[in-house]
Amino acid sequence: MKNNFFILAGTILLISCVNINDRINKDVENSRYFQFIYEVEIEPTNGKKVELWIPVPQSNEVQSISNLEYDFSGLNYQLKTEKAHNNKYLYIYSYNGISDTTTFKMSFNVSRKEHNNVNYKNIVPDNYLTSYSQVSVGDIFSNIINDNNLNRDDIKGIYDFVLNGMHYGKPKDSNIDDIYYSSKNPNTNEDWLPDEEKFGRFAVSKDEVVNIYKESKKMNTKYTFGNGNSLYACDIGVGNCTDFHSYFMSLGRTLEIPIRFHMGFLISNESQGQVGGYHCWADYYVDSQGWYPVDISEADKDPSREEYFFGTICNNRVDFMIGRDFIIDNYEEESVNLFIYPLYEVDDQKSEVYTKKFKYKNL
């Protein structure tokens, strides 16, 4: 009897070890390990005060951040916490300014895994139900929900509605040099924005999208692509990742589905290279199941992965910031709509006179 007990215990232990090892092996197989470098270069300020804010990624259940290093050319800096969503950022400053062209660098290693639904620690879903400055809840979105029979029990239906109603594109001019105006999507070999098609709730043309962009820049409004303006997204139907996922948030939160907004960087399958710009995605919460990720803009760019990006996120990315409308210490603006690129001020005046560069290499 005693021997049978030890045999049974040993068998259970062996099975447990095999299951644990299988899970570890699967995580390793579905993970990517790389170094990421975030650089900002600014010109001399001739004695004027310099202030720079840079977002800092954190480890969580799907990514591990290690070997975080800074090189700020001797300037003062503080690591701070954004209180609404517990994001981290660096505040770099010099009251006497800088006299030479200066490069600020942050580098770190990332271990990122492909994942489905995740139960993240210390996240309160009810904190992700209200509106942001550029993401409305209710109003027109309630009408869209009713008119299209969307409901909280069919989140895939909301995903499909945004995917089918939006087109990825950032046309800034009506000429052949603008790829989103004149070129084709390499994944589909079809025009990014076909000439004959009308877009969004307002059924606008490609040329009207360009005109809206130019008017927004002229009037300094956020009613154009790239600002995560959910009203623009449903009206005009052409935008980037911020617009797709803001639209998804407005619809979902109106239906009282907790949805979070993520910003970071997407990297290519190459072993090393430069990253052209930021990327964002979202996740939604289901009771007792956790947070399911979606990447609707990537699904639009590559329709062959439409099903994959509903509930799965690939490992070729790094997450920096969650949420919107950030309150940043010492920054002159009341809140920050999107925070992934540097925030920069000279003598308390917002400036975009800097050069940014993002690089990665596999480890």
Secondary structure, DSSP 8 states (H G I E B T S, - for coil): -HHHHHHHHHHHHHHHHHHHHHHHHHHHHTEEEEEEEEEEEE---TT--EEEEEEE----SSEEEEEEEEE-TT-EEEEEEETTTTEEEEEEEETT--SS-EEEEEEEEEEEE-BS-B--TT--GGGGSS-BTTB--STHHHHHHHHTT--TT-HHHHHHHHHHH-EE----SSSTT-HHHH-EETTTTEESS-TT--BTTTTB-HHHHHHHHHHHHHHT-S-STTS--HHHHHHH-EE-HHHHHHHHHHHHHHTT--EEEEEEEE--SSSEEE--SEEEEEEEEETTTEEEEE-HHHHHH-GGGTTTTBT-B-SSEEEEEESSSB--TT-SSS-BS--SS-EEEETTEE---EEEEEEEEE-
